[in-house]
Amino acid sequence: MGVPALFRWLSQKYPKIISSVIEERPQEVVGEEIPVDFTQRNPNGEEFDNLYLDMNGIVHPCSHPEDKPPPATEEEMMHEVFKYTERVVNMVRPRKLLMIAIDGVAPRAKMNQQRSRRFRSAKENKEKDEEKAEYVKMLQSKGSAIQGEEILSKKTWDHNAITPGTPFMNLLATSLRWWIAKKLNTDPSWASLKIIISDASVPGEGEHKIMEFVRSQRRSIDHDPNTRHVIYGLDADLIMLGLATHEPHFRVLREDVFFQESKAREIW
């Protein structure tokens, strides 16, 4: 659960805690895209060991983006998720571990809030469908029947599908496992990475599952106290959770969503 306006307040009061990320993009040579080789040194001048992805912060913007038309099918959504995940991994270039955590069943204390939010979302979708039907009737009355049929054929994708236990979440978990296996087998940069996937079948929110893993590693005999961690997510409470770990090297990677008039930049 996010903390409203926390990141905005922190960034305005303590601007020096933020640094922009230098990002290398894949290059095109003779029409072919050459992926980023993240075995090379990190262009940000600092190396990191572990990267933790709160996947709901990736799935939501990929399934219903604000700055472009949404993907037409769930297959296209999966491709967008893969593309964005790889982009984040290329930014951080973890050397030891990548953990992907998807929100599971929420704690009972949060269920009421989630339920009310999902009912509200379902009501808004129903109102949009009714408005669409009215618009189609108006088009048909003016003789644009074909255009009206095209609009009706495009169904609004229900965001409530991003909920533990739905077929979409099963598809997401299966697709991520397939993609990870493909990267491990075909991309030399991933060969030395240890990958952990905690899907929606594991109870708890993604960020809490990540923090539980970090705390469990501290109890390990061979734990390195100088391990450098990066966690990606959009919730501001990641800042509080990161501080609560008492790890000396902990970064939060997120998009700067408060300066949309300029190009969105990644910060940590």
C-alpha positions in Angstrom: 0.0 0.0 0.0 1.4 3.4 -1.0 1.8 6.4 1.3 0.2 9.4 -0.5 2.6 12.2 -1.4 5.5 10.8 0.6 7.9 10.6 -2.3 7.0 14.1 -3.5 7.6 15.5 0.0 10.9 13.7 0.3 12.1 14.7 -3.1 11.3 18.4 -2.4 12.7 18.5 1.1 15.8 16.4 0.4 16.6 16.7 -3.3 20.1 15.3 -2.9 18.7 11.8 -2.1 17.7 11.4 -5.7 20.1 10.6 -8.6 19.1 10.0 -12.2 19.9 6.7 -13.8 22.2 6.5 -16.9 20.5 4.0 -19.2 22.0 2.2 -22.1 19.6 1.4 -24.9 19.8 -1.6 -27.3 21.6 -0.7 -30.6 20.3 -1.4 -34.1 22.9 -2.7 -36.7 21.7 -3.4 -40.2 18.1 -3.7 -39.0 18.9 -6.1 -36.2 18.6 -5.1 -32.5 21.7 -5.9 -30.4 20.7 -6.2 -26.7 22.6 -4.5 -23.9 25.4 -6.6 -22.6 25.1 -6.1 -18.8 28.2 -8.2 -18.1 30.0 -4.9 -18.8 30.5 -2.3 -16.0 27.4 -0.4 -14.9 27.5 3.1 -16.5 26.2 4.6 -13.2 29.6 3.9 -11.7 28.3 1.6 -9.0 27.8 -2.2 -9.1 24.8 -4.0 -7.5 24.4 -7.6 -6.3 20.6 -8.1 -5.9 17.7 -6.7 -7.8 14.1 -7.2 -6.5 11.1 -6.4 -8.7 7.7 -5.7 -7.3 6.0 -6.9 -10.4 2.6 -5.2 -9.9 4.4 -1.9 -10.5 5.3 -3.2 -13.9 2.2 -5.2 -14.8 -0.3 -2.3 -14.2 1.4 0.3 -16.5 2.1 -2.3 -19.1 -1.5 -3.6 -19.2 -3.2 -0.1 -19.2 -0.6 2.6 -20.0 -1.5 6.3 -19.7 0.6 7.6 -22.6 -0.3 5.2 -25.4 -3.2 2.8 -26.5 -3.5 -0.3 -24.3 -2.3 -3.7 -25.7 -5.0 -5.4 -27.7 -4.5 -8.9 -26.3 -3.1 -10.5 -23.2 -0.3 -11.9 -25.3 0.7 -8.3 -26.2 0.6 -7.4 -22.5 3.0 -10.3 -21.7 5.4 -9.0 -24.4 5.2 -5.5 -22.8 5.9 -6.9 -19.4 9.0 -8.8 -20.7 10.3 -5.7 -22.5 10.0 -3.5 -19.4 11.4 -6.1 -17.1 14.4 -6.5 -19.3 14.9 -2.7 -19.4 14.9 -2.5 -15.6 17.4 -5.4 -15.4 19.7 -3.7 -17.9 19.6 -0.5 -15.9 20.6 -2.1 -12.6 22.8 -5.0 -13.9 22.5 -7.3 -10.8 25.5 -9.6 -10.4 24.1 -12.3 -8.1 20.3 -12.4 -7.8 17.1 -11.3 -9.4 13.9 -11.8 -7.4 10.5 -11.3 -9.1 7.6 -10.9 -6.6 3.9 -10.7 -7.6 1.2 -9.7 -5.1 -0.5 -12.7 -3.6 -3.5 -12.7 -1.3 -3.4 -9.5 0.8 -3.5 -9.5 4.6 -7.0 -9.4 6.1 -6.4 -5.8 7.2 -6.1 -4.7 3.6 -8.8 -6.9 2.0 -11.6 -4.4 2.7 -9.7 -1.6 1.0 -8.9 -3.8 -2.0 -12.5 -5.0 -2.2 -14.0 -1.4 -2.3 -11.4 -0.3 -4.9 -12.3 -3.3 -7.2 -16.0 -2.7 -6.8 -15.4 0.9 -7.7 -13.3 -0.1 -10.7 -16.0 -2.6 -11.9 -18.7 0.2 -11.6 -16.6 2.6 -13.7 -16.1 0.0 -16.4 -19.8 -0.6 -16.5 -20.4 3.1 -16.9 -17.9 3.3 -19.7 -19.6 0.4 -21.5 -22.9 2.1 -21.2 -21.5 5.4 -22.6 -19.9 3.4 -25.4 -23.3 1.7 -26.2 -25.0 5.2 -26.3 -22.3 6.5 -28.6 -22.7 3.5 -31.0 -26.5 4.0 -31.0 -25.9 7.6 -32.1 -23.5 6.5 -34.8 -26.0 3.9 -36.1 -28.8 6.5 -36.2 -26.5 8.6 -38.4 -25.8 5.7 -40.8 -22.4 4.7 -39.5 -23.3 1.1 -38.6 -19.9 -0.3 -39.5 -17.9 2.1 -37.3 -20.4 1.3 -34.5 -19.8 -2.4 -34.8 -16.0 -1.9 -34.7 -16.3 0.1 -31.5 -18.5 -2.5 -29.8 -16.1 -5.3 -30.8 -13.3 -3.6 -28.8 -14.1 -4.7 -25.3 -12.7 -2.8 -22.3 -10.1 -5.0 -20.5 -11.0 -5.3 -16.8 -8.1 -4.2 -14.6 -9.6 -6.4 -11.8 -8.0 -9.3 -13.7 -4.8 -8.3 -11.9 -6.0 -10.1 -8.8 -4.6 -13.3 -7.2 -6.5 -16.4 -8.3 -7.6 -15.1 -11.8 -6.7 -16.8 -15.1 -4.7 -13.7 -16.0 -2.4 -14.1 -13.0 -1.8 -17.8 -13.8 -0.9 -16.7 -17.4 1.4 -14.1 -16.0 3.3 -16.5 -13.7 3.5 -19.2 -16.5 4.7 -16.6 -19.1 7.4 -15.2 -16.7 8.7 -18.7 -16.0 8.9 -19.4 -19.7 10.6 -16.0 -20.4 13.1 -16.5 -17.6 14.0 -20.0 -18.8 14.5 -18.6 -22.3 16.8 -15.8 -21.1 18.9 -18.2 -19.0 19.3 -20.5 -22.0 20.0 -17.9 -24.7 21.5 -14.8 -23.0 25.0 -15.2 -21.7 24.5 -12.1 -19.5 21.9 -14.0 -17.4 23.9 -17.2 -17.0 25.4 -16.4 -13.6 22.2 -14.9 -12.1 20.2 -16.7 -9.5 16.4 -16.2 -10.2 13.6 -16.4 -7.7 10.0 -16.1 -8.7 7.3 -15.6 -6.1 4.0 -15.6 -7.9 0.4 -14.8 -6.8 0.0 -18.3 -5.3 2.3 -17.2 -2.4 0.3 -15.1 0.1 1.4 -11.5 0.9 2.1 -8.4 -1.1 5.1 -8.3 -3.4 7.1 -5.8 -1.4 6.6 -7.7 1.9 7.7 -10.9 0.3 10.8 -9.2 -0.9 11.6 -7.7 2.6 11.0 -11.1 4.2 13.5 -12.6 1.8 16.1 -9.8 2.6 15.6 -10.4 6.4 16.0 -14.2 5.9 19.3 -13.7 4.1 20.6 -11.7 7.0 20.2 -14.7 9.2 22.2 -16.8 6.7 25.7 -18.0 7.8 27.3 -16.9 4.5 25.6 -13.5 4.3 27.7 -10.7 3.1 26.8 -7.5 5.1 28.1 -5.3 2.2 25.6 -6.8 -0.3 24.2 -4.0 -2.5 20.4 -4.2 -3.0 18.1 -2.4 -5.5 14.3 -2.7 -5.3 12.0 -1.6 -8.1 8.5 -0.5 -7.4 6.1 2.4 -7.5 4.8 2.4 -3.9 6.4 5.1 -1.7 6.3 2.7 1.3 9.3 0.9 -0.3 11.4 3.7 1.1 10.2 3.0 4.6 10.6 -0.8 4.2 14.1 -0.3 2.8 15.1 1.8 5.8 13.7 -0.8 8.1 16.0 -3.5 6.8 19.0 -1.6 8.2 21.0 -2.7 5.2 23.9 -0.2 4.6 23.5 -0.4 0.7 19.9 -0.2 -0.3 18.5 1.7 -3.3 14.9 2.2 -4.5 14.5 2.5 -8.3 11.3 4.1 -9.6 10.0 6.3 -12.3 9.6 10.0 -11.6 5.9 10.4 -12.1 5.7 13.9 -10.8 7.4 15.7 -13.7 5.4 14.5 -16.6 5.8 17.9 -18.4 9.4 16.8 -19.0 10.4 13.3 -20.1 9.9 10.7 -17.3 13.2 9.8 -15.8 14.2 6.8 -13.6 15.6 7.7 -10.2 17.1 6.1 -7.2 
